[in-house]
């Protein structure tokens, strides 16, 4: 069973994203949720998820720093930034932090495409 960690500070938005992803992802994908980067880092240490979907703007530590710390703890971690900010500076910062993808929340269907992509499973970037 694949494990996906969904990180977003807004519980209502998280629930909506989870519901949309659940219909597009393979049926044996388990989705675990987190409301903060700090909690996500701990969950990554304990659960070693196959994928992390990380929002950029979070209370406390932001998603870029959270991604940096997750990847520093596990070079094989696959983090996709899931955000509303279509900004070249954020894309660059996400790539430098180790994210393998950058998806706008309005293009949520791209997440299942990235997860299914053979190049994503080998650490190539989709930025």
VEXGUDO-185073 format. One record per residue: residue number from 1; x, y, z of N, C-alpha, C in turn. Coordinates in nm, 4 decimals. Layout:
<rs>
<r i="NUM" n_px="X" n_py="Y" n_pz="Z" ca_px="X" ca_py="Y" ca_pz="Z" c_px="X" c_py="Y" c_pz="Z"/>
...
</rs>
This chain:
<rs>
<r i="1" n_px="0.0844" n_py="-0.1184" n_pz="0.0000" ca_px="0.0000" ca_py="0.0000" ca_pz="0.0000" c_px="0.0887" c_py="0.1245" c_pz="0.0000"/>
<r i="2" n_px="0.0615" n_py="0.2145" n_pz="-0.0913" ca_px="0.1365" ca_py="0.3403" ca_pz="-0.0991" c_px="0.0850" c_py="0.4353" c_pz="0.0089"/>
<r i="3" n_px="0.1762" n_py="0.5181" n_pz="0.0601" ca_px="0.1410" ca_py="0.6143" ca_pz="0.1636" c_px="0.1727" c_py="0.7545" c_pz="0.1136"/>
<r i="4" n_px="0.0738" n_py="0.8425" n_pz="0.1216" ca_px="0.0886" ca_py="0.9808" ca_pz="0.0788" c_px="0.0614" c_py="1.0700" c_pz="0.2000"/>
<r i="5" n_px="0.1512" n_py="1.1633" n_pz="0.2279" ca_px="0.1339" ca_py="1.2595" ca_pz="0.3362" c_px="0.0918" c_py="1.3928" c_pz="0.2760"/>
<r i="6" n_px="-0.0242" n_py="1.4419" n_pz="0.3159" ca_px="-0.0798" ca_py="1.5674" ca_pz="0.2673" c_px="-0.0620" c_py="1.6735" c_pz="0.3750"/>
<r i="7" n_px="0.0121" n_py="1.7809" n_pz="0.3438" ca_px="0.0449" ca_py="1.8840" ca_pz="0.4424" c_px="-0.0144" c_py="2.0176" c_pz="0.3979"/>
<r i="8" n_px="-0.1121" n_py="2.0660" n_pz="0.4745" ca_px="-0.1744" ca_py="2.1954" ca_pz="0.4482" c_px="-0.2309" c_py="2.2455" c_pz="0.5796"/>
<r i="9" n_px="-0.2137" n_py="2.3730" n_pz="0.6075" ca_px="-0.2575" ca_py="2.4295" ca_pz="0.7342" c_px="-0.4070" c_py="2.4486" c_pz="0.7472"/>
<r i="10" n_px="-0.4805" n_py="2.4458" n_pz="0.6375" ca_px="-0.6243" ca_py="2.4677" ca_pz="0.6400" c_px="-0.6962" c_py="2.3326" c_pz="0.6372"/>
<r i="11" n_px="-0.7612" n_py="2.2928" n_pz="0.7481" ca_px="-0.8242" ca_py="2.1609" ca_pz="0.7529" c_px="-0.9344" c_py="2.1412" c_pz="0.6483"/>
<r i="12" n_px="-1.0107" n_py="2.2465" n_pz="0.6168" ca_px="-1.1156" ca_py="2.2334" ca_pz="0.5155" c_px="-1.0555" c_py="2.2126" c_pz="0.3768"/>
<r i="13" n_px="-0.9530" n_py="2.2875" n_pz="0.3468" ca_px="-0.8847" ca_py="2.2721" ca_pz="0.2188" c_px="-0.8198" c_py="2.1342" c_pz="0.2099"/>
<r i="14" n_px="-0.7592" n_py="2.0905" n_pz="0.3199" ca_px="-0.6963" ca_py="1.9590" ca_pz="0.3251" c_px="-0.7995" c_py="1.8496" c_pz="0.2961"/>
<r i="15" n_px="-0.9167" n_py="1.8613" n_pz="0.3557" ca_px="-1.0224" ca_py="1.7619" ca_pz="0.3333" c_px="-1.0660" c_py="1.7613" c_pz="0.1869"/>
<r i="16" n_px="-1.0784" n_py="1.8794" n_pz="0.1280" ca_px="-1.1168" ca_py="1.8871" ca_pz="-0.0133" c_px="-1.0121" c_py="1.8264" c_pz="-0.1049"/>
<r i="17" n_px="-0.8860" n_py="1.8573" n_pz="-0.0784" ca_px="-0.7770" ca_py="1.8009" ca_pz="-0.1584" c_px="-0.7737" c_py="1.6500" c_pz="-0.1413"/>
<r i="18" n_px="-0.7873" n_py="1.6036" n_pz="-0.0174" ca_px="-0.7878" ca_py="1.4591" ca_pz="0.0097" c_px="-0.8983" c_py="1.3895" c_pz="-0.0695"/>
<r i="19" n_px="-1.0183" n_py="1.4460" n_pz="-0.0676" ca_px="-1.1304" ca_py="1.3847" ca_pz="-0.1387" c_px="-1.1065" c_py="1.3810" c_pz="-0.2889"/>
<r i="20" n_px="-1.0521" n_py="1.4893" n_pz="-0.3440" ca_px="-1.0226" ca_py="1.4913" ca_pz="-0.4876" c_px="-0.9126" c_py="1.3920" c_pz="-0.5233"/>
<r i="21" n_px="-0.8090" n_py="1.3854" n_pz="-0.4407" ca_px="-0.6997" ca_py="1.2920" ca_pz="-0.4673" c_px="-0.7461" c_py="1.1471" c_pz="-0.4557"/>
<r i="22" n_px="-0.8320" n_py="1.1202" n_pz="-0.3581" ca_px="-0.8768" ca_py="0.9830" ca_pz="-0.3335" c_px="-0.9434" c_py="0.9224" c_pz="-0.4566"/>
<r i="23" n_px="-1.0089" n_py="1.0036" n_pz="-0.5369" ca_px="-1.0754" ca_py="0.9472" ca_pz="-0.6552" c_px="-0.9783" c_py="0.9268" c_pz="-0.7723"/>
<r i="24" n_px="-0.8630" n_py="0.9970" n_pz="-0.7712" ca_px="-0.7679" ca_py="0.9875" ca_pz="-0.8825" c_px="-0.6489" c_py="0.8967" c_pz="-0.8559"/>
<r i="25" n_px="-0.6172" n_py="0.8727" n_pz="-0.7298" ca_px="-0.5003" ca_py="0.7919" ca_pz="-0.6966" c_px="-0.5369" c_py="0.6433" c_pz="-0.6991"/>
<r i="26" n_px="-0.4363" n_py="0.5576" n_pz="-0.7125" ca_px="-0.4639" ca_py="0.4135" ca_pz="-0.7086" c_px="-0.5394" c_py="0.3776" c_pz="-0.5808"/>
<r i="27" n_px="-0.6291" n_py="0.2798" n_pz="-0.5874" ca_px="-0.7150" ca_py="0.2481" ca_pz="-0.4727" c_px="-0.6395" c_py="0.2055" c_pz="-0.3465"/>
<r i="28" n_px="-0.5185" n_py="0.1581" n_pz="-0.3582" ca_px="-0.4448" ca_py="0.1134" ca_pz="-0.2407" c_px="-0.3535" c_py="0.2223" c_pz="-0.1852"/>
<r i="29" n_px="-0.3887" n_py="0.3482" n_pz="-0.2085" ca_px="-0.3109" ca_py="0.4595" ca_pz="-0.1549" c_px="-0.3754" c_py="0.5074" c_pz="-0.0254"/>
<r i="30" n_px="-0.2975" n_py="0.5096" n_pz="0.0813" ca_px="-0.3443" ca_py="0.5620" ca_pz="0.2095" c_px="-0.2977" c_py="0.7064" c_pz="0.2199"/>
<r i="31" n_px="-0.3873" n_py="0.7954" n_pz="0.2599" ca_px="-0.3543" ca_py="0.9374" ca_pz="0.2743" c_px="-0.3545" c_py="0.9726" c_pz="0.4228"/>
<r i="32" n_px="-0.2414" n_py="1.0269" n_pz="0.4695" ca_px="-0.2271" ca_py="1.0758" ca_pz="0.6066" c_px="-0.2153" c_py="1.2272" c_pz="0.5971"/>
<r i="33" n_px="-0.2754" n_py="1.2981" n_pz="0.6922" ca_px="-0.2766" ca_py="1.4438" ca_pz="0.6867" c_px="-0.1948" c_py="1.5067" c_pz="0.7993"/>
<r i="34" n_px="-0.1428" n_py="1.6252" n_pz="0.7692" ca_px="-0.0705" ca_py="1.7046" ca_pz="0.8669" c_px="-0.1050" c_py="1.8517" c_pz="0.8441"/>
<r i="35" n_px="-0.1106" n_py="1.9280" n_pz="0.9533" ca_px="-0.1410" ca_py="2.0699" ca_pz="0.9430" c_px="-0.0198" c_py="2.1604" c_pz="0.9510"/>
<r i="36" n_px="0.0993" n_py="2.1007" n_pz="0.9693" ca_px="0.2185" ca_py="2.1842" ca_pz="0.9829" c_px="0.3423" c_py="2.1142" c_pz="0.9279"/>
<r i="37" n_px="0.4420" n_py="2.1930" n_pz="0.8935" ca_px="0.5687" ca_py="2.1368" ca_pz="0.8454" c_px="0.6388" c_py="2.0612" c_pz="0.9572"/>
<r i="38" n_px="0.6307" n_py="2.1145" n_pz="1.0791" ca_px="0.6963" ca_py="2.0490" ca_pz="1.1924" c_px="0.6404" c_py="1.9081" c_pz="1.2130"/>
<r i="39" n_px="0.5081" n_py="1.8970" n_pz="1.2105" ca_px="0.4445" ca_py="1.7660" ca_pz="1.2267" c_px="0.4784" c_py="1.6751" c_pz="1.1080"/>
<r i="40" n_px="0.4828" n_py="1.7318" n_pz="0.9884" ca_px="0.5145" ca_py="1.6537" ca_pz="0.8683" c_px="0.6548" c_py="1.5938" c_pz="0.8770"/>
<r i="41" n_px="0.7492" n_py="1.6705" n_pz="0.9294" ca_px="0.8868" ca_py="1.6202" ca_pz="0.9437" c_px="0.8872" c_py="1.4977" c_pz="1.0348"/>
<r i="42" n_px="0.8159" n_py="1.5069" n_pz="1.1465" ca_px="0.8083" ca_py="1.3941" ca_pz="1.2403" c_px="0.7373" c_py="1.2745" c_pz="1.1764"/>
<r i="43" n_px="0.6279" n_py="1.2994" n_pz="1.1055" ca_px="0.5565" ca_py="1.1902" ca_pz="1.0392" c_px="0.6444" c_py="1.1236" c_pz="0.9331"/>
<r i="44" n_px="0.7233" n_py="1.2018" n_pz="0.8646" ca_px="0.8140" ca_py="1.1443" ca_pz="0.7636" c_px="0.9176" c_py="1.0535" c_pz="0.8305"/>
<r i="45" n_px="0.9675" n_py="1.0941" n_pz="0.9448" ca_px="1.0639" ca_py="1.0104" ca_pz="1.0181" c_px="1.0003" c_py="0.8778" c_pz="1.0613"/>
<r i="46" n_px="0.8757" n_py="0.8848" n_pz="1.1093" ca_px="0.8093" ca_py="0.7655" ca_pz="1.1614" c_px="0.7495" c_py="0.6768" c_pz="1.0523"/>
<r i="47" n_px="0.6884" n_py="0.7385" n_pz="0.9502" ca_px="0.6103" ca_py="0.6624" ca_pz="0.8532" c_px="0.6797" c_py="0.6399" c_pz="0.7194"/>
<r i="48" n_px="0.7808" n_py="0.7208" n_pz="0.6881" ca_px="0.8509" ca_py="0.7120" ca_pz="0.5597" c_px="0.7530" c_py="0.7044" c_pz="0.4412"/>
<r i="49" n_px="0.6725" n_py="0.8090" n_pz="0.4214" ca_px="0.5720" ca_py="0.8045" ca_pz="0.3147" c_px="0.6360" c_py="0.7955" c_pz="0.1761"/>
<r i="50" n_px="0.5602" n_py="0.7399" n_pz="0.0837" ca_px="0.6070" ca_py="0.7316" ca_pz="-0.0546" c_px="0.6089" c_py="0.8694" c_pz="-0.1195"/>
<r i="51" n_px="0.5137" n_py="0.9534" n_pz="-0.0811" ca_px="0.5011" ca_py="1.0889" ca_pz="-0.1365" c_px="0.4601" c_py="1.1855" c_pz="-0.0268"/>
<r i="52" n_px="0.5042" n_py="1.3103" n_pz="-0.0404" ca_px="0.4606" ca_py="1.4186" ca_pz="0.0475" c_px="0.4094" c_py="1.5304" c_pz="-0.0425"/>
<r i="53" n_px="0.2863" n_py="1.5737" n_pz="-0.0185" ca_px="0.2316" ca_py="1.6917" ca_pz="-0.0869" c_px="0.2366" c_py="1.8048" c_pz="0.0142"/>
<r i="54" n_px="0.3169" n_py="1.9057" n_pz="-0.0128" ca_px="0.3483" ca_py="2.0098" ca_pz="0.0850" c_px="0.3037" c_py="2.1469" c_pz="0.0349"/>
<r i="55" n_px="0.2196" n_py="2.2135" n_pz="0.1131" ca_px="0.1843" ca_py="2.3518" ca_pz="0.0834" c_px="0.3037" c_py="2.4404" c_pz="0.1189"/>
<r i="56" n_px="0.3131" n_py="2.5564" n_pz="0.0575" ca_px="0.4236" ca_py="2.6483" ca_pz="0.0868" c_px="0.3937" c_py="2.7305" c_pz="0.2112"/>
<r i="57" n_px="0.2761" n_py="2.7901" n_pz="0.2149" ca_px="0.2408" ca_py="2.8775" ca_pz="0.3272" c_px="0.1756" c_py="2.7954" c_pz="0.4375"/>
<r i="58" n_px="0.2433" n_py="2.7860" n_pz="0.5493" ca_px="0.1936" ca_py="2.7143" ca_pz="0.6661" c_px="0.2207" c_py="2.8004" c_pz="0.7878"/>
<r i="59" n_px="0.1466" n_py="2.7803" n_pz="0.8949" ca_px="0.1773" ca_py="2.8497" ca_pz="1.0195" c_px="0.3086" c_py="2.7953" c_pz="1.0741"/>
<r i="60" n_px="0.3886" n_py="2.8783" n_pz="1.1339" ca_px="0.5190" ca_py="2.8326" ca_pz="1.1822" c_px="0.6148" c_py="2.8177" c_pz="1.0650"/>
<r i="61" n_px="0.6832" n_py="2.7052" n_pz="1.0603" ca_px="0.7784" ca_py="2.6779" ca_pz="0.9518" c_px="0.7045" c_py="2.6683" c_pz="0.8180"/>
<r i="62" n_px="0.7611" n_py="2.7284" n_pz="0.7140" ca_px="0.6956" ca_py="2.7195" ca_pz="0.5833" c_px="0.7294" c_py="2.5863" c_pz="0.5146"/>
<r i="63" n_px="0.6571" n_py="2.5586" n_pz="0.4057" ca_px="0.6737" ca_py="2.4324" ca_pz="0.3350" c_px="0.8080" c_py="2.4164" c_pz="0.2660"/>
<r i="64" n_px="0.8717" n_py="2.5256" n_pz="0.2281" ca_px="1.0041" ca_py="2.5172" ca_pz="0.1651" c_px="1.1058" c_py="2.4641" c_pz="0.2664"/>
<r i="65" n_px="1.1064" n_py="2.5232" n_pz="0.3862" ca_px="1.1982" ca_py="2.4772" ca_pz="0.4905" c_px="1.1621" c_py="2.3357" c_pz="0.5352"/>
<r i="66" n_px="1.0324" n_py="2.3066" n_pz="0.5444" ca_px="0.9902" ca_py="2.1715" ca_pz="0.5792" c_px="1.0409" c_py="2.0699" c_pz="0.4781"/>
<r i="67" n_px="1.0320" n_py="2.1046" n_pz="0.3506" ca_px="1.0822" ca_py="2.0164" ca_pz="0.2444" c_px="1.2319" c_py="1.9973" c_pz="0.2585"/>
<r i="68" n_px="1.3038" n_py="2.1056" n_pz="0.2813" ca_px="1.4496" ca_py="2.0984" ca_pz="0.2982" c_px="1.4858" c_py="2.0007" c_pz="0.4106"/>
<r i="69" n_px="1.4156" n_py="2.0090" n_pz="0.5212" ca_px="1.4458" ca_py="1.9222" ca_pz="0.6359" c_px="1.4047" c_py="1.7766" c_pz="0.6106"/>
<r i="70" n_px="1.2934" n_py="1.7567" n_pz="0.5429" ca_px="1.2509" ca_py="1.6199" ca_pz="0.5102" c_px="1.3533" c_py="1.5540" c_pz="0.4188"/>
<r i="71" n_px="1.3954" n_py="1.6254" n_pz="0.3154" ca_px="1.4923" ca_py="1.5704" ca_pz="0.2196" c_px="1.6285" c_py="1.5519" c_pz="0.2864"/>
<r i="72" n_px="1.6665" n_py="1.6419" n_pz="0.3765" ca_px="1.7941" ca_py="1.6253" ca_pz="0.4476" c_px="1.7937" c_py="1.4985" c_pz="0.5320"/>
<r i="73" n_px="1.6772" n_py="1.4621" n_pz="0.5849" ca_px="1.6661" ca_py="1.3417" ca_pz="0.6661" c_px="1.6506" c_py="1.2148" c_pz="0.5852"/>
<r i="74" n_px="1.6106" n_py="1.2294" n_pz="0.4581" ca_px="1.5901" ca_py="1.1135" ca_pz="0.3717" c_px="1.6061" c_py="1.1579" c_pz="0.2265"/>
<r i="75" n_px="1.7214" n_py="1.1323" n_pz="0.1701" ca_px="1.7507" ca_py="1.1758" ca_pz="0.0329" c_px="1.6556" c_py="1.1159" c_pz="-0.0706"/>
<r i="76" n_px="1.5873" n_py="1.0060" n_pz="-0.0352" ca_px="1.4927" ca_py="0.9432" ca_pz="-0.1275" c_px="1.3511" c_py="0.9995" c_pz="-0.1153"/>
<r i="77" n_px="1.3302" n_py="1.0942" n_pz="-0.0242" ca_px="1.1972" ca_py="1.1524" ca_pz="-0.0047" c_px="1.1515" c_py="1.2203" c_pz="-0.1340"/>
<r i="78" n_px="1.0245" n_py="1.2023" n_pz="-0.1655" ca_px="0.9668" ca_py="1.2636" ca_pz="-0.2854" c_px="0.8589" c_py="1.3617" c_pz="-0.2421"/>
<r i="79" n_px="0.8935" n_py="1.4894" n_pz="-0.2484" ca_px="0.8036" ca_py="1.5959" ca_pz="-0.2058" c_px="0.7558" c_py="1.6717" c_pz="-0.3295"/>
<r i="80" n_px="0.6248" n_py="1.6894" n_pz="-0.3369" ca_px="0.5640" ca_py="1.7717" ca_pz="-0.4409" c_px="0.5031" c_py="1.8922" c_pz="-0.3712"/>
<r i="81" n_px="0.5410" n_py="2.0100" n_pz="-0.4144" ca_px="0.4803" ca_py="2.1309" ca_pz="-0.3597" c_px="0.3409" c_py="2.1425" c_pz="-0.4208"/>
<r i="82" n_px="0.2411" n_py="2.1604" n_pz="-0.3361" ca_px="0.1024" ca_py="2.1769" ca_pz="-0.3798" c_px="0.0573" c_py="2.3123" c_pz="-0.3268"/>
<r i="83" n_px="0.0466" n_py="2.4100" n_pz="-0.4160" ca_px="0.0314" ca_py="2.5483" ca_pz="-0.3712" c_px="-0.0577" c_py="2.6287" c_pz="-0.4654"/>
<r i="84" n_px="-0.0980" n_py="2.7430" n_pz="-0.4189" ca_px="-0.1741" ca_py="2.8350" ca_pz="-0.5035" c_px="-0.0848" c_py="2.9415" c_pz="-0.5668"/>
<r i="85" n_px="0.0455" n_py="2.9378" n_pz="-0.5364" ca_px="0.1379" ca_py="3.0423" ca_pz="-0.5814" c_px="0.2146" c_py="3.0003" c_pz="-0.7059"/>
<r i="86" n_px="0.1778" n_py="3.0595" n_pz="-0.8186" ca_px="0.2488" ca_py="3.0351" ca_pz="-0.9444" c_px="0.3580" c_py="3.1409" c_pz="-0.9560"/>
<r i="87" n_px="0.4658" n_py="3.1167" n_pz="-0.8841" ca_px="0.5704" ca_py="3.2167" ca_pz="-0.8699" c_px="0.7061" c_py="3.1537" c_pz="-0.8993"/>
<r i="88" n_px="0.7830" n_py="3.2114" n_pz="-0.9937" ca_px="0.9139" ca_py="3.1542" ca_pz="-1.0264" c_px="1.0086" c_py="3.1456" c_pz="-0.9071"/>
<r i="89" n_px="1.0027" n_py="3.2431" n_pz="-0.8162" ca_px="1.0884" ca_py="3.2402" ca_pz="-0.6979" c_px="1.0561" c_py="3.1224" c_pz="-0.6072"/>
<r i="90" n_px="0.9268" n_py="3.0957" n_pz="-0.5877" ca_px="0.8872" ca_py="2.9798" ca_pz="-0.5074" c_px="0.9268" c_py="2.8496" c_pz="-0.5766"/>
<r i="91" n_px="0.9090" n_py="2.8442" n_pz="-0.7087" ca_px="0.9476" ca_py="2.7223" ca_pz="-0.7829" c_px="1.0977" c_py="2.6945" c_pz="-0.7650"/>
<r i="92" n_px="1.1770" n_py="2.7982" n_pz="-0.7786" ca_px="1.3221" ca_py="2.7849" ca_pz="-0.7637" c_px="1.3579" c_py="2.7401" c_pz="-0.6221"/>
<r i="93" n_px="1.2965" n_py="2.8046" n_pz="-0.5229" ca_px="1.3237" ca_py="2.7693" ca_pz="-0.3834" c_px="1.2813" c_py="2.6255" c_pz="-0.3540"/>
<r i="94" n_px="1.1690" n_py="2.5835" n_pz="-0.4090" ca_px="1.1217" ca_py="2.4460" ca_pz="-0.3884" c_px="1.2195" c_py="2.3454" c_pz="-0.4492"/>
<r i="95" n_px="1.2662" n_py="2.3739" n_pz="-0.5705" ca_px="1.3626" ca_py="2.2847" ca_pz="-0.6362" c_px="1.4925" c_py="2.2789" c_pz="-0.5559"/>
<r i="96" n_px="1.5389" n_py="2.3936" n_pz="-0.5090" ca_px="1.6623" ca_py="2.3974" ca_pz="-0.4293" c_px="1.6463" c_py="2.3221" c_pz="-0.2975"/>
<r i="97" n_px="1.5238" n_py="2.3203" n_pz="-0.2428" ca_px="1.4977" ca_py="2.2491" ca_pz="-0.1173" c_px="1.4891" c_py="2.0981" c_pz="-0.1388"/>
<r i="98" n_px="1.4726" n_py="2.0558" n_pz="-0.2658" ca_px="1.4682" ca_py="1.9130" ca_pz="-0.2953" c_px="1.3347" c_py="1.8606" c_pz="-0.3428"/>
<r i="99" n_px="1.2363" n_py="1.9492" n_pz="-0.3647" ca_px="1.1070" ca_py="1.9033" ca_pz="-0.4165" c_px="1.1244" c_py="1.8465" c_pz="-0.5573"/>
<r i="100" n_px="1.0477" n_py="1.7418" n_pz="-0.5881" ca_px="1.0548" ca_py="1.6807" ca_pz="-0.7210" c_px="0.9437" c_py="1.7298" c_pz="-0.8128"/>
<r i="101" n_px="0.8520" n_py="1.8098" n_pz="-0.7579" ca_px="0.7432" ca_py="1.8616" ca_pz="-0.8398" c_px="0.6820" c_py="1.9847" c_pz="-0.7769"/>
<r i="102" n_px="0.6078" n_py="2.0584" n_pz="-0.8587" ca_px="0.5428" ca_py="2.1821" ca_pz="-0.8155" c_px="0.4092" c_py="2.1868" c_pz="-0.8867"/>
<r i="103" n_px="0.2994" n_py="2.1754" n_pz="-0.8127" ca_px="0.1661" ca_py="2.1690" ca_pz="-0.8726" c_px="0.0794" c_py="2.2767" c_pz="-0.8097"/>
<r i="104" n_px="0.0087" n_py="2.3485" n_pz="-0.8943" ca_px="-0.0864" ca_py="2.4475" ca_pz="-0.8443" c_px="-0.2133" c_py="2.3749" c_pz="-0.8003"/>
<r i="105" n_px="-0.2748" n_py="2.4230" n_pz="-0.6933" ca_px="-0.3952" ca_py="2.3583" ca_pz="-0.6409" c_px="-0.5065" c_py="2.3541" c_pz="-0.7450"/>
<r i="106" n_px="-0.5081" n_py="2.4501" n_pz="-0.8350" ca_px="-0.6107" ca_py="2.4495" ca_pz="-0.9402" c_px="-0.5857" c_py="2.3392" c_pz="-1.0439"/>
<r i="107" n_px="-0.4668" n_py="2.2808" n_pz="-1.0448" ca_px="-0.4305" ca_py="2.1730" ca_pz="-1.1378" c_px="-0.4061" c_py="2.0422" c_pz="-1.0628"/>
<r i="108" n_px="-0.4892" n_py="2.0145" n_pz="-0.9657" ca_px="-0.4692" ca_py="1.9020" ca_pz="-0.8751" c_px="-0.4541" c_py="1.7674" c_pz="-0.9460"/>
<r i="109" n_px="-0.5179" n_py="1.7528" n_pz="-1.0610" ca_px="-0.5082" ca_py="1.6255" ca_pz="-1.1343" c_px="-0.3648" c_py="1.5935" c_pz="-1.1762"/>
<r i="110" n_px="-0.2782" n_py="1.6941" n_pz="-1.1807" ca_px="-0.1374" ca_py="1.6712" ca_pz="-1.2141" c_px="-0.0652" c_py="1.5875" c_pz="-1.1088"/>
<r i="111" n_px="-0.1154" n_py="1.5891" n_pz="-0.9856" ca_px="-0.0511" ca_py="1.5128" ca_pz="-0.8784" c_px="-0.0501" c_py="1.3641" c_pz="-0.9133"/>
<r i="112" n_px="-0.1647" n_py="1.3100" n_pz="-0.9555" ca_px="-0.1689" ca_py="1.1669" ca_pz="-0.9874" c_px="-0.0798" c_py="1.1362" c_pz="-1.1072"/>
<r i="113" n_px="-0.0668" n_py="1.2284" n_pz="-1.2016" ca_px="0.0229" ca_py="1.2091" ca_pz="-1.3159" c_px="0.1680" c_py="1.2041" c_pz="-1.2691"/>
<r i="114" n_px="0.2069" n_py="1.2944" n_pz="-1.1797" ca_px="0.3443" ca_py="1.2946" ca_pz="-1.1278" c_px="0.3746" c_py="1.1672" c_pz="-1.0496"/>
<r i="115" n_px="0.2805" n_py="1.1260" n_pz="-0.9672" ca_px="0.3020" ca_py="1.0066" ca_pz="-0.8856" c_px="0.3156" c_py="0.8826" c_pz="-0.9737"/>
<r i="116" n_px="0.2417" n_py="0.8779" n_pz="-1.0825" ca_px="0.2470" ca_py="0.7621" ca_pz="-1.1723" c_px="0.3670" c_py="0.7655" c_pz="-1.2667"/>
<r i="117" n_px="0.4331" n_py="0.8811" n_pz="-1.2783" ca_px="0.5434" ca_py="0.8972" ca_pz="-1.3728" c_px="0.6672" c_py="0.8195" c_pz="-1.3287"/>
<r i="118" n_px="0.7215" n_py="0.7352" n_pz="-1.4161" ca_px="0.8431" ca_py="0.6609" ca_pz="-1.3799" c_px="0.9597" c_py="0.7529" c_pz="-1.3442"/>
<r i="119" n_px="0.9718" n_py="0.8677" n_pz="-1.4085" ca_px="1.0837" ca_py="0.9568" ca_pz="-1.3776" c_px="1.0720" c_py="1.0147" c_pz="-1.2370"/>
<r i="120" n_px="0.9514" n_py="1.0321" n_pz="-1.1861" ca_px="0.9333" ca_py="1.0830" ca_pz="-1.0496" c_px="0.9857" c_py="0.9824" c_pz="-0.9481"/>
<r i="121" n_px="0.9678" n_py="0.8563" n_pz="-0.9762" ca_px="1.0114" ca_py="0.7566" ca_pz="-0.8794" c_px="1.1623" c_py="0.7420" c_pz="-0.8782"/>
<r i="122" n_px="1.2298" n_py="0.8049" n_pz="-0.9728" ca_px="1.3765" ca_py="0.7989" ca_pz="-0.9776" c_px="1.4401" c_py="0.9333" c_pz="-0.9463"/>
<r i="123" n_px="1.3620" n_py="1.0224" n_pz="-0.8859" ca_px="1.4195" ca_py="1.1459" ca_pz="-0.8352" c_px="1.4327" c_py="1.2591" c_pz="-0.9367"/>
<r i="124" n_px="1.3821" n_py="1.2424" n_pz="-1.0602" ca_px="1.3887" ca_py="1.3521" ca_pz="-1.1560" c_px="1.2840" c_py="1.4552" c_pz="-1.1222"/>
<r i="125" n_px="1.3140" n_py="1.5773" n_pz="-1.1479" ca_px="1.2286" ca_py="1.6876" ca_pz="-1.1079" c_px="1.1244" c_py="1.7210" c_pz="-1.2137"/>
<r i="126" n_px="1.0054" n_py="1.7588" n_pz="-1.1654" ca_px="0.8968" ca_py="1.8077" ca_pz="-1.2501" c_px="0.8609" c_py="1.9473" c_pz="-1.2027"/>
<r i="127" n_px="0.9534" n_py="2.0392" n_pz="-1.2191" ca_px="0.9348" ca_py="2.1733" ca_pz="-1.1689" c_px="0.8961" c_py="2.2634" c_pz="-1.2853"/>
</rs>
